[in-house]
Amino acid sequence: MPTLVVGSATARPGAKVSGFLHVPHAADPGAEIPVTIVAGADPGPVLALIAGTHGSEPSPIVALQRVRAELDPAVLRGTVIIVQIANVPSFAHRTIYRGPWDQKNLNRVFPGSPHGTASERIAHAITTQVIDQCEYLVDMHSGDGNEALRPYSYWNNLGVDGRVDATAREMALAFGLDHIVVDRGRPRDLNATLFCSNTAHARGKPAVTTEAGGVGVPTEDMVALNARGAFRVMRYLGMLPGPRDMLEHAVWIEPSEVLTSPATGLWYPAVHPDQYVAKGAPFGHLTDYFGETIAEVRAPMAGIVLYVVASPAMGEGEPLGMVGAVSTGP
Ligand SMILES: [Zn+2]
């Protein structure tokens, strides 16, 4: 098995090595992205686990610290590339959604560019050094710092390669979050794949996006759920000994819709995650800065509240939450 190099980390078989992906300084600041390679003694699949694509989503970030500590290269088949915090500027500067320098959402600028702004250069480094070197990928999110969320995964049914879609579906079942949103709308243009996981998926590498945790707090149950999911995917891929543990009763969600704010002001949610809402039911309302109501927001469909913004600050066009209908399953 060849020696794998990711940024400054070089791992021979049987080794666990950490280092940094170097993102050069340009018109705005660069970054040093912490990565770990766990190279199994025996050859096998290459799995990338990425946390912190949004820097204020700490449950997966803390979980991947645990995975790094617990994963033993002596019993691993293949290689795990861990990106500990993909959007390290967003993490360090405590921003939600967007990077601090360019105000761009890292998870909307893939595959990135070496000549672009900070977020685009980070995306380029991850695409060329992590995605191009892996065979499977899990991009691990949670509700952002302002979002309360019930755990779910996205199954990217891209429709380009049936094998890739089918394997990604199984990876979602292996990760084990019991609600799975079916997503058929991700872009297929390799130069504008936008999302981290879709960048892998469109390149023929089965990938899932997971969501577990929220409101900027890494609770023990959500950290454990993220770490458990990572190990379950490794067992699904035959990288670790032990039986495959697959979700038997997934709740498939399709269609789903992200609600966006009609105005800037203060957001008062009327729902909580995991709540079932009827079509047209109150979802929340917005006031101006004085407390006068300026908009009422209603559920666009009957379904489950997957996440909802839990704090008042709200800008026009920003997400308010997400509702999805329970489907019979793909
Ligand atoms: Zn996220």
Residues whose N, C-alpha, C, O or C-beta is under 5 A from the ligand:
A	BS01	ZN	H54 H141 S142
